[in-house]
Amino acid sequence: MRAGGEHSTAEQERLALYLLGVLDGAEREAFEEHLANCWRCLDEAAEVGPSMGGLAGLDDVDWEAPADPVAPPPVTQDKGPATREHGGGPVGPGNVRPGGARSSGARRGSRHRRLATWAGAAVAVVVLASAGAAVVNEWGGGADRVLTASGEAPGYGASLSVSITGGDEARSTIRITVTGLRPGIRYRLFAVTRDGATHEVRDWTASSGPQEVTGETSLSIDDLAFITVGQIDGSAIVTAPISRGPAAPR
């Protein structure tokens, strides 16, 4: 999306699905290319990203439809069989709908229906967020400027928080805290710039518990679009879009 243009519902839906982690590999890569050049999407993703984890974590029971209401028993009259008001035949047991719980097949919601519900809820959150005030995740008017970002990958069980410090020179220090990684696996920290280029920052081997990793890059803080933790083969696991306040350079 071009800066200053109208943010379409289709783009908001794609953003919601991306934050829920349900896009396949090709769709995710295509949207990340769009995300690198769409500051409106970046701001909305940074604002509502943590809320998506709660939606994606819901189980089937959370979306189970309520059981059908139980019909009241037929009224028994004292004199003769009950008849319809307009002269119909006697009212038999077949005219009363039996109550009871829904069948297990009716209760079992399909994955596609749940994803559609998640996406609808997520789009509503994105729309409400875009209508409100922008979240300013940048501070510091002196030599050092700081940006923060966060993201989640419910499908992998990972979450990422980022703090980026930039000084007068064209260098940035990236500090991350990431959870949900697999101990003993080699991971890589990536910085993605506004032109969509991906830059390797550093590698490390995960241990148990939260991982705190620091790396430096020769990239200017103004050029950064989002931070990603992925595997050595380049596949992304969890991404944190960088949100800038209205006063930040675009």
TAZI-V172745 format. One record per pair of residues at least 24 apart in sequence whose ideal C-beta (glycine too) atoms are under 7 Angstrom apart, sorted by sequence separation. I is the first residue (numbers start at 1). GAP is how many residues later the second one is. If there is no record, write none. Layout:
i:I gap:GAP
i:I gap:GAP
This chain:
i:143 gap:24
i:156 gap:24
i:182 gap:24
i:183 gap:24
i:189 gap:24
i:71 gap:25
i:143 gap:25
i:181 gap:25
i:183 gap:25
i:15 gap:26
i:19 gap:26
i:71 gap:26
i:189 gap:26
i:191 gap:26
i:193 gap:26
i:174 gap:27
i:222 gap:27
i:71 gap:28
i:191 gap:28
i:15 gap:29
i:70 gap:29
i:194 gap:29
i:203 gap:29
i:11 gap:30
i:15 gap:30
i:19 gap:30
i:181 gap:30
i:193 gap:30
i:179 gap:31
i:193 gap:31
i:194 gap:31
i:20 gap:32
i:193 gap:32
i:7 gap:33
i:19 gap:33
i:177 gap:33
i:178 gap:33
i:191 gap:33
i:192 gap:33
i:67 gap:34
i:68 gap:34
i:192 gap:34
i:20 gap:35
i:21 gap:35
i:67 gap:35
i:177 gap:35
i:3 gap:36
i:20 gap:36
i:191 gap:36
i:192 gap:36
i:1 gap:37
i:176 gap:37
i:190 gap:38
i:1 gap:39
i:175 gap:39
i:1 gap:40
i:189 gap:40
i:190 gap:40
i:173 gap:41
i:174 gap:41
i:187 gap:42
i:188 gap:42
i:64 gap:43
i:173 gap:43
i:174 gap:43
i:188 gap:43
i:187 gap:44
i:188 gap:44
i:64 gap:45
i:171 gap:45
i:172 gap:45
i:63 gap:46
i:171 gap:46
i:186 gap:46
i:171 gap:47
i:172 gap:47
i:60 gap:48
i:170 gap:48
i:172 gap:48
i:60 gap:49
i:172 gap:49
i:170 gap:50
i:63 gap:51
i:176 gap:51
i:178 gap:51
i:172 gap:52
i:174 gap:53
i:176 gap:53
i:63 gap:54
i:166 gap:54
i:166 gap:55
i:164 gap:57
i:164 gap:60
i:178 gap:60
i:56 gap:62
i:55 gap:63
i:162 gap:65
i:55 gap:66
i:55 gap:67
i:160 gap:69
i:52 gap:70
i:51 gap:74
i:147 gap:74
i:145 gap:76
i:48 gap:77
i:149 gap:77
i:48 gap:78
i:149 gap:78
i:160 gap:78
i:162 gap:78
i:158 gap:79
i:159 gap:79
i:158 gap:80
i:160 gap:80
i:48 gap:81
i:156 gap:81
i:44 gap:82
i:47 gap:82
i:156 gap:82
i:153 gap:84
i:44 gap:85
i:153 gap:85
i:44 gap:86
i:152 gap:86
i:151 gap:87
i:47 gap:88
i:151 gap:88
i:46 gap:89
i:151 gap:89
i:150 gap:90
i:151 gap:90
i:43 gap:91
i:46 gap:91
i:149 gap:91
i:149 gap:92
i:22 gap:93
i:149 gap:93
i:149 gap:94
i:147 gap:95
i:57 gap:97
i:20 gap:98
i:56 gap:98
i:53 gap:99
i:50 gap:100
i:52 gap:100
i:49 gap:101
i:53 gap:101
i:17 gap:102
i:20 gap:102
i:49 gap:102
i:50 gap:102
i:16 gap:103
i:19 gap:103
i:46 gap:103
i:49 gap:103
i:13 gap:106
i:16 gap:106
i:137 gap:106
i:138 gap:106
i:16 gap:107
i:138 gap:107
i:135 gap:108
i:136 gap:109
i:13 gap:110
i:16 gap:110
i:138 gap:110
i:12 gap:111
i:15 gap:111
i:134 gap:111
i:134 gap:112
i:12 gap:114
i:12 gap:115
i:7 gap:123
i:21 gap:132
i:21 gap:133
i:20 gap:134
i:21 gap:134
i:36 gap:156
i:37 gap:157
i:36 gap:158
i:37 gap:159
i:36 gap:160
i:33 gap:163
i:42 gap:183
i:42 gap:184
i:36 gap:189
i:35 gap:191
i:46 gap:195
i:45 gap:196
i:46 gap:196
i:47 gap:196
i:46 gap:197
i:42 gap:199
i:42 gap:200
i:43 gap:200
i:42 gap:201
i:35 gap:206
i:39 gap:211
i:3 gap:247
